[in-house]
Amino acid sequence: MRAWVVHRAGPIDTYPLALVGRPDPEPGPGQVRLRVEVCGVCRTDLHLAEGDLPPRHPDVVPGHEIVGRVDARGPGATRFDIGARVGIAWLRHTCGVCAYCRRGDENLCVAPRFTGWDDDGGYAEFAVVEESFAYRLPNDFPDEQAAPLLCSGIIGYRALRRSGLRPGGRLGGYGFGASAHHAAQIALHGDAAVHVMTRSAEARRLALDLGCASAGDAFDAPPEPLDAAILFAPVGELVPVAMRALDRGGTLSVAGIHLTDVPQLVYADELFEEKSITSTTANTRRDGEELLELATRVPLHVHTVPYAFDAAAEALRDLAHDRITGAAVLKVRTG
């Protein structure tokens, strides 16, 4: 098979990805193999390529928003029929026995494995996964639109829950990429007033088209105090900006796996009056199932920018330079 690998992590303009040939992977016990149709391009892939997340093994294949068809099953795998449309997301294995797994917080597992970091992902023609960590995908979303739901959708949903936003509340979103445009629509479905702060003029236009109440620059103050905020941009300098925008008792939820250093916070201005800040760590499979059901009910409009498989490196460069509005996806198989 053909696959893109992180050959030598570094700045994206130094071409850290390489297109290589590899044997097709074989599914092990309890695993299924997918013929990959499309794979979403996530900012986490960019962090991996640039070394912000050091690759867990040499020449790892990135990509964890994978949609494909089951074409082989390992011993004991019976959950999916051959030909079934299946999704693979970021979380691909947990121990099942630690205190966090036993209490239902498998996203905090002490021995997890992640797609496209610990194990090869979807920037390839085939991918394998434990069948218990694969998702059935709603028929309402074609492959290209289903792929971003598997990470940006799920993480946006979890970050929104972590923010504590109540129905009809006031939400601020800092950054407006793939994950943010899903979370905003879910919040709007709950009658929230959503205010977007992002440096991209095109993203601001998309936010207003989706029904957000306002859209300004990343460091602008929203037009009203916020009950909750989500930081999608991996920019630590925005943490005090968002904290100052919160009303009393508000919560800032940080959605990313990577964040640049956070400046010193001034207690009286940015933490007093019972303001809170929380992070968002991976997701549980329950989060994924809930998001996929909610995506159909809202319904979510998934704005995608397709790239040919051979243009994976270009897609990551465009993501790094804010040239993508919505979610980029690689069309791995076109026939």
C-alpha positions in Angstrom: 0.0 0.0 0.0 1.0 3.7 -0.3 1.2 5.6 2.9 2.4 9.0 4.1 4.8 8.9 7.1 6.4 11.4 9.4 9.9 10.8 8.2 11.7 13.6 10.1 9.6 15.8 12.3 10.2 19.5 11.8 8.6 22.7 10.5 5.9 21.9 8.0 7.6 23.9 5.2 10.6 21.6 5.5 8.5 18.7 4.2 8.6 16.3 7.2 6.2 13.9 5.5 7.3 11.2 3.0 5.2 9.1 0.7 6.3 5.4 0.9 5.3 1.9 0.0 4.5 -0.6 2.7 3.0 -4.1 2.9 -0.7 -4.1 3.5 -1.3 -4.4 7.3 -3.0 -7.6 8.5 -5.7 -7.5 11.2 -4.9 -9.3 14.5 -7.2 -10.9 16.9 -10.4 -8.8 17.4 -9.3 -6.3 14.8 -10.7 -5.3 11.4 -8.9 -3.8 8.4 -10.4 -0.9 6.4 -9.8 0.1 2.9 -9.5 3.7 3.6 -11.8 6.0 1.5 -11.1 9.3 3.2 -9.1 10.7 6.1 -9.6 14.0 7.8 -6.7 16.3 8.3 -6.5 17.4 11.9 -4.3 20.0 13.6 -3.0 17.2 15.8 -1.5 15.7 12.6 0.3 19.0 12.1 1.6 19.0 15.7 2.9 15.4 15.1 4.6 16.3 11.8 6.3 19.4 13.3 7.4 17.6 16.5 5.2 19.3 19.0 3.9 15.8 19.7 7.0 13.6 19.3 6.2 10.6 17.1 5.9 7.4 19.2 7.7 5.3 16.7 9.8 6.1 13.5 7.9 6.7 10.3 4.5 6.7 11.9 1.5 7.2 9.6 -0.6 10.1 10.8 -4.4 10.5 10.5 -7.2 9.7 12.9 -10.4 10.7 11.2 -10.7 7.6 9.1 -13.7 6.4 7.0 -13.4 3.2 5.1 -14.9 -0.2 4.3 -14.1 -3.4 6.2 -12.3 -5.7 3.9 -10.7 -8.2 6.3 -11.3 -9.4 9.8 -8.9 -10.9 12.3 -9.6 -14.0 14.5 -12.7 -13.4 16.7 -13.8 -10.2 15.0 -17.5 -10.5 14.3 -19.0 -7.0 15.0 -18.8 -5.7 11.4 -19.6 -7.5 8.2 -17.2 -7.3 5.2 -18.1 -4.2 3.3 -19.5 -2.3 6.3 -18.7 1.4 6.5 -16.7 2.1 9.6 -14.9 5.0 11.3 -11.6 5.1 13.2 -11.0 7.9 15.7 -8.1 9.2 17.9 -8.6 6.8 20.8 -8.0 3.3 19.7 -7.2 1.3 22.8 -7.5 1.5 26.6 -6.4 -0.9 29.3 -9.9 -1.4 30.7 -8.7 -2.1 34.2 -7.2 1.1 35.6 -9.3 3.2 38.0 -10.2 5.7 35.3 -11.4 3.0 32.9 -13.4 1.3 35.6 -15.2 4.5 36.5 -16.1 5.3 32.9 -13.4 7.9 32.2 -11.5 5.8 29.6 -10.1 9.1 28.1 -7.9 9.3 31.2 -6.7 5.7 30.9 -3.1 5.3 32.1 -2.1 3.1 29.2 -4.0 4.3 26.1 -3.0 4.1 22.5 -3.9 6.7 19.8 -4.4 6.4 16.1 -1.7 8.1 14.0 0.5 8.5 17.0 1.1 5.2 18.8 -0.2 3.2 15.9 -0.4 3.9 12.2 -3.3 6.0 11.0 -5.3 6.9 7.9 -2.9 8.7 5.6 -2.7 5.3 3.9 -4.7 3.0 1.7 -5.4 0.5 4.6 -5.8 0.8 8.4 -6.5 -1.6 11.2 -8.2 -1.1 14.5 -9.7 -3.1 17.3 -13.4 -3.6 16.3 -14.6 -2.4 19.8 -13.0 1.0 19.1 -14.5 1.4 15.6 -17.7 3.4 14.9 -20.8 2.8 12.9 -21.4 5.9 10.8 -24.7 7.6 10.2 -26.0 7.3 6.7 -26.8 11.0 6.6 -23.2 11.9 6.1 -21.2 10.9 3.0 -17.6 9.8 3.6 -16.1 13.2 3.1 -18.4 14.8 5.7 -18.3 11.9 8.1 -14.5 11.9 8.5 -14.1 15.2 10.4 -16.8 14.1 12.9 -14.5 11.4 14.2 -12.1 13.9 15.9 -13.0 17.5 15.4 -16.6 16.7 15.9 -16.1 14.5 19.0 -13.5 16.8 20.6 -15.6 19.9 19.9 -18.6 18.1 21.6 -16.6 17.1 24.6 -15.0 20.6 25.0 -18.5 22.1 24.8 -19.7 19.8 27.6 -16.6 20.6 29.7 -17.4 24.3 29.3 -20.6 23.9 31.3 -22.6 26.0 28.8 -26.3 25.9 29.7 -29.1 26.1 27.1 -29.6 29.7 26.0 -26.2 30.7 27.4 -23.4 32.9 25.9 -20.5 31.0 24.4 -17.2 32.4 23.0 -15.1 30.4 20.6 -11.5 31.3 20.1 -10.4 30.0 16.7 -12.8 28.7 14.2 -11.5 25.7 12.4 -13.0 22.2 12.0 -13.7 21.5 15.6 -15.1 24.9 16.4 -17.5 25.0 13.5 -19.1 21.7 14.8 -19.2 22.9 18.4 -20.8 26.2 17.4 -23.6 24.5 15.6 -24.3 22.2 18.6 -24.4 25.3 20.9 -26.7 27.1 18.5 -29.0 24.0 18.5 -29.2 24.6 22.2 -30.3 28.3 21.7 -26.9 29.7 22.7 -25.6 33.0 21.6 -22.2 32.2 20.0 -19.5 34.8 19.6 -16.5 33.8 17.5 -13.0 35.3 17.8 -10.6 34.3 15.1 -7.9 36.0 12.9 -9.3 34.5 9.7 -11.7 36.8 7.8 -13.0 33.8 5.9 -13.7 31.9 9.1 -15.5 34.9 10.5 -17.8 34.9 7.4 -18.5 31.2 7.9 -19.3 31.7 11.5 -21.9 34.4 10.7 -23.3 32.3 7.9 -23.9 29.5 10.4 -25.8 31.8 12.6 -23.3 33.0 15.2 -24.2 36.2 16.9 -20.8 38.0 16.2 -17.4 37.3 14.8 -14.3 39.4 15.6 -10.5 39.1 15.6 -8.9 36.6 17.9 -7.9 39.2 20.6 -11.1 41.2 20.4 -13.5 41.4 23.3 -16.9 39.9 22.6 -19.9 42.2 22.6 -21.2 40.8 25.9 -19.8 38.8 28.9 -19.6 35.1 28.3 -21.0 32.2 30.4 -18.5 29.8 28.8 -15.7 29.8 26.3 -13.7 27.3 24.3 -10.1 27.8 23.2 -9.6 25.9 19.9 -6.5 27.8 18.7 -3.3 26.3 20.2 -2.3 29.8 21.4 -1.6 30.2 25.1 -1.7 34.0 24.9 -5.4 33.7 24.3 -6.0 32.1 27.7 -6.0 35.4 29.7 -7.9 37.1 26.9 -10.7 34.5 27.2 -10.7 34.5 31.0 -11.2 38.3 31.0 -14.2 37.8 28.6 -15.9 35.4 31.0 -18.8 36.6 33.3 -18.9 35.6 36.9 -18.8 31.8 37.3 -17.8 31.2 33.7 -15.6 28.4 32.5 -12.9 28.3 29.8 -12.5 24.9 28.2 -9.2 24.3 26.3 -9.9 21.9 23.5 -6.5 21.2 22.0 -3.9 18.5 22.8 -1.1 21.0 22.4 -1.0 24.6 23.6 1.8 27.2 23.6 2.8 28.5 27.1 0.2 30.4 29.0 1.2 33.9 30.3 0.9 34.7 33.9 -2.7 35.2 35.0 -3.8 38.2 37.1 -6.0 36.7 39.8 -8.2 39.7 40.3 -8.9 40.2 36.6 -8.8 36.7 35.2 -9.7 34.1 37.9 -11.6 35.8 40.7 -15.4 35.6 40.9 -15.3 31.8 40.6 -14.0 31.6 37.0 -12.6 28.3 36.0 -10.3 26.9 33.4 -10.3 23.2 32.3 -8.7 21.1 29.7 -10.1 18.5 27.4 -8.3 15.1 27.2 -9.1 12.8 24.3 -12.6 11.3 24.4 -14.5 8.3 25.5 -16.3 6.0 23.1 -19.5 7.2 24.6 -18.7 10.7 23.6 -18.2 9.5 20.0 -21.5 7.6 19.9 -23.4 10.6 21.4 -21.8 13.0 18.9 -22.7 10.9 15.9 -26.3 10.7 17.0 -26.4 14.4 17.7 -24.8 15.2 14.4 -27.9 13.7 12.6 -30.4 15.3 14.9 -29.0 18.9 14.7 -28.1 18.3 11.8 -24.5 19.4 11.5 -23.4 21.0 8.3 -19.8 19.8 7.8 -17.8 22.3 5.7 -15.0 20.4 4.0 -12.1 21.2 1.7 -11.0 18.0 -0.2 -7.4 17.2 -1.2 -6.1 14.4 -3.3 -4.2 11.7 -1.4 -0.9 12.8 -3.1 -1.5 16.3 -1.7 -1.3 15.4 2.0 1.8 17.5 2.6 0.1 20.4 0.9 -3.0 20.0 3.1 -0.9 20.2 6.2 0.9 23.3 5.0 -2.4 25.0 4.2 -3.6 24.1 7.6 -0.5 25.5 9.2 -0.8 28.8 7.3 -4.6 29.2 8.0 -5.6 28.7 4.4 -8.4 26.2 5.2 -11.8 27.2 6.3 -13.7 24.2 7.8 -12.2 20.7 7.7 -9.6 19.4 5.2 -10.0 15.8 4.1 -7.8 13.5 2.0 -9.5 11.5 -0.7 -7.5 8.4 -0.3 -9.4 6.3 -2.8 -11.2 7.8 -5.7 -12.3 4.7 -7.7 
